[in-house]
């Protein structure tokens, strides 16, 4: 128990200091981030598939579990010989310090939380060890004059009360420091009020979705709070909008540095765009539609002047994460932008505040750099991004796909007149011509499409169905505006996105 409690005190102290400096340098988060980088791709995909948006919580819990097991060993060693237990604790902290300093954008101060964690943890272990070794004076023999020390017989036992009081005080201290760290980080994460200019190219009026008439279908516009999030970050960067800037460099005629106010002064476009994560399995949840406001990427690149030979736009976030976007796809006329607002409000921190890249029709891992601070015009031969180093594809257009939202897998519904419904997307392929549904291997039937918000946005669909008792197999597919049919060939997300036709079984009673 001593080692576990002392380690918790150290972790809480380190987290508190990190909240004042840089949340990413918190010992547990630093180690967790390194674990993410070292985890093989198949294991990452397995975690996303099985744990979904809880994958980060599972990872942090696993890291803490491993740390506490070693902390318990440190406590046992300290009871035999204090220096051994303290040494094991210092080794754990040294690992955290090493990982904090080896992040891409690490600074010297990022080691401070680990140093504080070391001092607090070893100090707490020493205090508990001393408490356990102190004799219980209440059970000792009263002193007489002259003082004579016993040469044999039982010695006073350590004070159980003293140990419990010391442990309780340290537990309260750890809880207070951990809570203070969370509150400070939350306070620093407040968003600055921003007066957005009226877009030079506003989006068309947004149509009403059919979710009110067909319950269970995903809303045409997903609430920002419900928008999916998949990235490698265990924390959310806290960026000061007043000191933030966007730099454009590399193979350009002149390097550009733009403040947030500079972006606000440029012509803005407003677009309804559906984003999709490459880790989304067939029928998966990692897809969402939103209205984005930002500066057209082509306008920014024109300011810098792109030199011949460029084939990659390398985006870098505030913590050094890199994403490579094919230059020819980002500049082929689609509405690629550096977005600063989402659904009419500033970008939430978890979605890239103060600015992120949005490129319609490309999976996020090759386009959607959040917390962006640098755009480098370069070549794939000269520089690798985070994902290309891990053998993901460099060119990965979003594949046409569809999803059944209702009824759900293995759901039991009542026999009679009902409907099958969901969403579908076919970006940069002339939009959707139709969505088709197959029931129990029968003929493909055309579903009724919901209203269109443009080719870059998903569409809702539904098919009336008279459900008969029994078990039924349902499938859906898209045919895009160019006549391409969603492929039935199954492919895993790695390395360029999943493919296949969703199939599910429902029961009718």
C-alpha positions in Angstrom: 0.0 0.0 0.0 2.9 2.4 0.8 4.3 2.3 -2.7 0.8 2.7 -4.4 -0.1 5.7 -2.2 3.3 7.4 -2.6 3.1 7.0 -6.4 -0.4 8.5 -6.4 0.9 11.5 -4.5 3.7 11.8 -7.1 1.4 11.5 -10.1 -1.1 14.0 -8.6 1.8 16.5 -7.9 3.1 16.1 -11.5 -0.3 16.5 -13.0 -0.9 19.7 -11.0 2.4 21.2 -12.2 1.7 20.1 -15.8 -1.7 21.8 -15.7 0.2 25.1 -15.1 2.8 24.4 -17.8 1.8 21.9 -20.5 -0.9 19.2 -19.8 0.9 16.9 -22.3 3.9 16.7 -20.0 1.9 15.1 -17.2 3.8 11.9 -16.4 1.0 9.5 -17.1 0.0 11.3 -20.3 3.6 11.5 -21.5 4.0 7.7 -21.1 0.6 7.0 -22.6 1.4 9.1 -25.7 4.6 7.1 -26.2 2.7 3.9 -25.9 0.4 5.0 -28.6 3.3 5.8 -30.9 4.9 2.4 -30.3 1.7 0.4 -30.5 1.5 -1.7 -33.8 -1.2 -0.6 -36.2 -3.2 -3.8 -36.0 -3.5 -3.4 -32.2 -4.5 0.3 -32.6 -7.3 -0.7 -35.0 -8.4 -3.4 -32.7 -8.6 -1.0 -29.8 -10.6 1.6 -31.8 -13.0 -1.2 -33.1 -13.6 -2.7 -29.6 -13.4 0.3 -27.3 -14.4 3.1 -29.7 -14.1 6.6 -28.2 -13.2 5.0 -24.9 -9.9 3.8 -26.2 -8.0 6.6 -24.6 -9.6 5.9 -21.2 -8.7 2.3 -21.5 -5.1 3.2 -22.4 -4.7 5.6 -19.5 -6.2 3.1 -17.2 -3.8 0.4 -18.4 -0.8 2.7 -18.0 -1.9 3.6 -14.5 -2.6 -0.1 -13.7 0.9 -1.1 -14.7 2.5 1.8 -12.8 0.6 1.0 -9.6 1.7 -2.7 -9.8 5.3 -1.6 -10.0 4.6 1.0 -7.3 3.3 -1.8 -5.0 6.6 -3.6 -5.6 8.5 -0.4 -4.7 6.5 -0.3 -1.4 7.5 -3.8 -0.5 11.1 -3.2 -1.3 11.1 0.0 0.8 9.9 -2.0 3.8 13.0 -4.2 3.5 15.4 -1.4 2.4 14.1 2.1 1.7 16.7 2.9 -0.9 15.6 0.0 -3.1 12.0 1.1 -3.1 12.9 4.7 -3.8 15.2 3.6 -6.6 12.3 1.8 -8.4 10.1 4.8 -8.0 12.8 7.0 -9.5 13.1 4.6 -12.5 9.3 5.0 -13.1 9.6 8.8 -13.1 12.7 8.7 -15.3 10.7 6.8 -17.9 8.0 9.6 -17.8 10.7 12.3 -18.0 12.3 10.6 -21.0 9.0 10.3 -22.9 8.0 13.9 -22.0 11.3 15.2 -23.5 11.0 13.1 -26.6 7.7 14.4 -27.9 8.1 16.2 -31.3 7.6 19.7 -29.8 9.0 19.1 -26.4 10.7 21.9 -24.4 13.1 21.7 -21.5 10.4 22.7 -19.0 8.4 19.6 -19.9 10.6 17.6 -17.6 9.5 19.7 -14.6 6.3 17.7 -13.8 8.3 14.5 -13.7 10.9 16.0 -11.4 8.1 17.2 -9.1 6.5 13.8 -9.2 9.8 12.2 -8.2 10.3 14.5 -5.3 6.7 14.1 -4.1 6.6 10.4 -4.6 9.9 9.6 -2.9 9.1 12.1 -0.1 5.7 10.4 0.6 7.3 6.9 0.6 9.9 8.1 3.1 7.2 9.6 5.3 5.2 6.4 5.3 8.3 4.3 5.9 9.3 6.4 8.9 5.8 6.3 10.3 5.8 2.6 10.1 9.2 2.3 11.8 8.3 4.8 14.6 7.5 3.0 18.0 4.1 3.3 19.6 5.0 5.4 22.7 1.6 4.6 24.3 2.7 1.0 24.9 6.2 1.8 26.0 7.4 1.3 29.6 7.3 4.6 31.6 10.6 6.3 32.1 12.3 6.1 35.5 15.5 7.6 36.8 18.2 6.6 36.2 17.2 5.6 32.7 17.9 2.0 31.8 17.5 0.6 28.4 16.1 -2.9 28.1 18.6 -5.4 26.7 16.1 -8.1 25.8 12.4 -8.7 25.5 9.8 -7.3 23.1 10.3 -3.9 21.6 7.6 -1.3 21.2 5.6 -1.9 18.0 5.1 0.7 15.4 2.0 2.9 15.9 -0.8 1.7 13.7 -2.6 5.0 14.4 0.3 7.0 13.3 0.6 5.1 10.0 -3.1 5.5 9.3 -3.1 9.2 10.0 -0.1 9.7 7.7 -1.6 7.6 5.0 -4.9 9.5 5.3 -3.2 12.8 5.1 -1.3 11.8 1.9 -4.4 10.4 0.3 -6.2 13.7 0.9 -3.2 15.6 -0.4 -3.2 13.5 -3.6 -6.9 14.0 -4.1 -6.6 17.8 -3.6 -3.7 18.1 -6.0 -5.3 16.0 -8.7 -8.6 17.9 -8.4 -6.7 21.2 -8.5 -4.9 20.1 -11.6 -8.2 19.2 -13.4 -9.7 22.6 -12.4 -6.7 24.6 -13.6 -6.6 22.8 -16.9 -10.3 23.3 -17.3 -10.0 27.0 -16.5 -7.1 27.4 -19.0 -9.2 25.6 -21.7 -11.9 28.3 -21.8 -12.5 29.5 -25.3 -12.0 33.1 -26.2 -15.1 34.9 -27.6 -14.6 35.5 -31.3 -16.6 37.8 -33.5 -16.6 35.9 -36.9 -16.9 37.9 -40.1 -19.7 37.3 -42.5 -18.5 34.7 -45.0 -17.7 36.0 -48.5 -19.2 32.7 -49.8 -21.9 31.6 -47.3 -23.3 28.0 -47.5 -26.7 27.5 -49.0 -29.6 27.3 -46.5 -29.5 24.0 -44.6 -32.4 21.7 -45.3 -34.5 20.0 -42.6 -33.6 16.4 -41.9 -36.0 13.5 -41.8 -35.0 12.3 -38.4 -38.1 13.7 -36.8 -40.4 11.6 -39.1 -38.1 8.6 -38.9 -36.8 8.2 -35.4 -33.5 6.4 -35.1 -31.9 7.9 -38.2 -28.8 10.0 -37.5 -29.6 13.7 -37.5 -28.7 15.5 -40.7 -26.6 17.9 -38.7 -24.8 16.2 -35.8 -24.5 18.3 -32.6 -21.0 19.4 -32.1 -20.9 17.7 -28.7 -21.8 14.4 -30.4 -19.3 14.7 -33.3 -16.8 11.8 -33.3 -13.2 12.3 -32.2 -10.3 10.0 -33.2 -6.7 11.2 -32.8 -3.5 10.2 -31.0 -3.9 12.8 -28.3 -4.5 11.8 -24.7 -4.9 15.4 -23.7 -6.4 18.4 -25.5 -3.8 21.1 -26.3 -4.4 24.5 -24.6 -3.5 27.1 -27.3 -3.3 30.8 -26.6 -5.1 32.4 -29.5 -3.3 35.7 -29.0 0.2 34.1 -29.5 -0.9 31.4 -32.0 0.2 31.8 -35.6 0.0 29.8 -38.9 3.2 29.6 -40.7 3.6 28.6 -44.4 7.1 27.5 -45.5 9.0 24.9 -47.6 9.0 25.1 -51.4 7.4 28.6 -51.5 8.4 31.9 -53.0 8.1 33.6 -49.6 7.4 32.3 -46.1 4.2 33.5 -44.5 3.2 34.0 -40.9 -0.4 34.8 -40.1 -2.0 35.6 -36.8 -5.5 34.6 -35.9 -6.6 38.2 -36.5 -4.9 38.0 -40.0 -7.1 35.0 -40.8 -10.2 36.9 -39.7 -9.4 39.6 -42.2 -9.3 37.2 -45.2 -12.3 36.2 -47.3 -14.1 33.4 -45.6 -16.0 30.5 -47.1 -18.8 28.5 -45.3 -19.4 24.9 -46.3 -21.3 21.8 -45.2 -18.8 18.9 -45.2 -18.9 15.4 -43.9 -15.7 14.1 -42.3 -14.8 10.4 -42.0 -12.0 8.7 -40.1 -10.0 6.0 -42.0 -10.4 3.8 -38.9 -14.2 3.7 -39.5 -15.3 0.1 -40.2 -18.2 -0.7 -42.5 -21.3 0.6 -40.7 -19.1 2.3 -38.1 -19.7 5.5 -36.1 -16.6 7.6 -37.1 -18.3 9.8 -39.6 -20.1 13.2 -39.0 -21.4 16.2 -40.9 -21.0 19.8 -39.8 -20.9 23.4 -41.1 -17.4 24.8 -41.3 -16.2 28.4 -41.6 -12.7 29.2 -42.7 -10.2 30.5 -45.2 -9.8 28.7 -48.5 -6.5 26.8 -48.5 -5.8 27.9 -52.1 -5.9 31.5 -51.0 -3.3 30.9 -48.3 -1.0 29.0 -50.7 -1.3 31.8 -53.2 0.1 34.2 -50.6 3.2 32.1 -50.3 3.6 31.1 -53.9 4.0 27.4 -54.5 7.1 26.4 -56.4 7.2 23.6 -59.0 7.7 20.0 -57.9 5.5 20.1 -54.7 3.4 17.0 -54.3 2.8 17.1 -50.5 1.3 19.6 -48.1 2.8 18.7 -44.7 0.7 20.1 -41.8 2.1 20.3 -38.3 0.1 20.8 -35.1 1.2 22.6 -32.0 2.7 19.5 -30.5 4.6 18.4 -33.6 2.1 15.9 -35.0 2.4 15.8 -38.8 -0.2 14.9 -41.5 0.6 14.7 -45.2 -2.0 15.8 -47.8 -1.6 15.1 -51.6 -1.1 18.6 -53.1 -3.0 17.7 -56.3 -6.1 16.6 -54.4 -6.1 19.5 -52.0 -5.9 22.0 -54.9 -8.1 20.4 -57.6 -11.0 22.8 -57.0 -12.6 21.2 -53.9 -13.3 23.5 -51.0 -10.3 22.7 -48.8 -10.0 25.2 -46.0 -8.3 26.2 -42.8 -11.4 26.1 -40.6 -11.9 28.3 -37.5 -15.5 27.6 -36.7 -17.8 24.6 -36.5 -21.6 24.8 -36.6 -21.4 28.6 -36.0 -19.2 28.5 -32.9 -15.4 28.5 -32.4 -13.8 25.1 -32.9 -14.0 23.1 -29.7 -10.6 22.3 -28.3 -11.0 18.6 -29.0 -11.8 19.4 -32.6 -8.8 21.7 -33.3 -9.1 25.1 -31.7 -8.1 27.6 -32.9 -7.7 26.3 -36.4 -7.7 23.0 -38.3 -7.6 21.8 -41.9 -10.8 20.5 -43.6 -10.5 18.8 -47.0 -13.8 17.4 -48.5 -13.5 13.9 -49.8 -10.3 12.8 -48.0 -9.9 10.7 -44.9 -8.8 12.7 -41.9 -5.5 11.0 -41.5 -4.3 12.6 -44.7 -6.1 15.9 -44.4 -7.7 16.9 -41.1 -4.8 18.3 -39.1 -6.2 19.8 -35.9 -4.5 22.5 -33.8 -2.5 23.3 -37.0 0.3 25.8 -36.8 2.5 25.1 -39.8 1.9 24.2 -43.5 5.1 23.0 -45.3 5.1 22.6 -49.1 7.3 19.7 -49.8 7.5 16.2 -51.5 6.8 12.7 -50.2 10.3 11.8 -51.1 11.7 14.5 -48.9 9.5 14.2 -45.8 7.4 11.5 -44.2 4.3 12.3 -42.0 3.3 10.5 -38.8 1.0 8.0 -40.7 3.2 7.4 -43.7 6.0 6.3 -41.4 3.6 3.7 -40.2 2.9 2.5 -43.7 -0.6 4.0 -44.2 -1.5 5.1 -47.7 -0.5 8.6 -48.9 -3.5 8.9 -51.2 -6.8 7.9 -49.6 -10.0 9.4 -51.0 -13.1 8.6 -48.9 -14.8 5.5 -50.3 -18.5 5.7 -51.1 -20.4 3.9 -48.2 -23.7 3.6 -46.4 -24.9 2.7 -42.9 -28.1 1.3 -41.5 -29.0 3.2 -38.3 -32.4 1.6 -37.6 -33.2 -1.1 -36.8 -30.0 -1.9 -35.0 -28.0 -5.1 -35.0 -29.9 -8.0 -33.2 -32.6 -5.6 -32.2 -36.1 -7.1 -31.7 -38.9 -5.1 -33.4 -42.6 -5.5 -33.6 -44.1 -7.1 -36.8 -46.0 -4.9 -39.2 -45.4 -1.7 -41.1 -42.0 0.0 -40.2 -39.0 1.3 -42.0 -35.2 0.7 -42.5 -33.2 3.9 -42.4 -29.7 5.3 -42.2 -27.2 7.6 -43.9 -24.9 7.4 -46.9 -22.1 9.4 -48.5 -20.4 9.7 -51.9 -18.1 12.7 -51.8 -16.3 14.0 -55.0 -18.2 11.4 -57.1 -21.1 13.5 -58.3 -23.1 12.9 -55.2 -25.5 10.0 -54.7 -27.8 8.7 -57.3 -29.5 6.2 -55.1 -29.3 4.0 -51.9 -30.5 0.5 -52.2 -31.6 -2.0 -49.5 -31.6 -5.8 -49.7 -33.7 -7.9 -47.4 -32.9 -11.6 -46.8 -30.9 -11.9 -50.0 -33.7 -10.7 -52.2 -33.6 -8.0 -55.0 -32.0 -4.6 -54.3 -34.8 -2.1 -53.6 -34.4 1.7 -54.1 -34.7 3.6 -50.8 -36.1 7.1 -50.6 -33.4 9.8 -50.2 -33.6 12.6 -47.7 -32.8 16.2 -48.7 -29.4 17.1 -50.2 -27.0 19.5 -48.5 -24.5 19.2 -51.4 -22.2 16.5 -52.7 -19.7 17.0 -49.9 -22.4 16.1 -47.3 -24.0 12.8 -46.3 -27.7 12.1 -47.0 -30.3 10.3 -45.0 -32.4 7.6 -46.5 -35.3 5.3 -45.6 -37.2 2.3 -47.0 -40.7 1.4 -45.9 -40.9 -2.2 -44.8 -43.6 -4.6 -43.7 -41.7 -6.7 -41.2 -42.8 -10.3 -40.8 -42.0 -12.4 -37.7 -38.7 -14.2 -37.8 -35.0 -13.3 -38.2 -34.1 -11.1 -41.2 -30.8 -10.1 -42.8 -30.6 -6.5 -44.0 -28.0 -4.9 -46.3 -27.5 -1.5 -47.9 -25.4 0.1 -50.6 -24.8 3.3 -52.5 -24.7 4.1 -56.2 -23.0 7.4 -56.8 -23.7 10.1 -59.5 -21.2 8.5 -61.8 -22.8 5.1 -61.7 -20.2 3.5 -59.3 -21.7 1.0 -56.9 -20.4 0.5 -53.4 -18.2 -2.5 -53.5 -19.0 -5.7 -51.6 -15.3 -6.6 -51.4 -14.4 -6.5 -47.7 -11.3 -4.6 -46.7 -10.0 -3.6 -43.3 -9.3 0.1 -42.5 -5.5 -0.3 -42.9 -4.0 1.1 -45.0 -6.5 3.1 -47.0 -10.0 2.7 -45.5 -12.5 -0.1 -45.1 -14.8 -1.3 -47.8 -17.7 -3.7 -48.1 -21.5 -3.8 -47.7 -23.0 -3.6 -44.2 -25.0 -6.6 -43.2 -27.0 -7.0 -40.0 -29.6 -9.4 -38.5 -32.7 -8.2 -36.8 -35.5 -10.1 -35.1 -39.2 -9.5 -35.6 -41.7 -10.6 -33.0 
